């Protein structure tokens, strides 16, 4: 999915759960505006790694429930 379509889907609330979680984490980290304006490619390796780590943690929590 290209950046514009993904952002539009996010704003309409029709993203798959996995994608929604990624955006929620970006919002928690305070980088959602950067993602919405410039896309995921604009993030630093540190920011991307942080999102990936939190995604993995949340997936593990959901799996253990």
Long-range contacts (C-beta under 8 A, 24 or more apart in sequence): 3-39, 3-40, 7-36, 10-36, 21-55, 21-58, 22-51, 22-55, 25-51, 25-54, 25-55, 25-58, 26-51, 28-54, 29-54
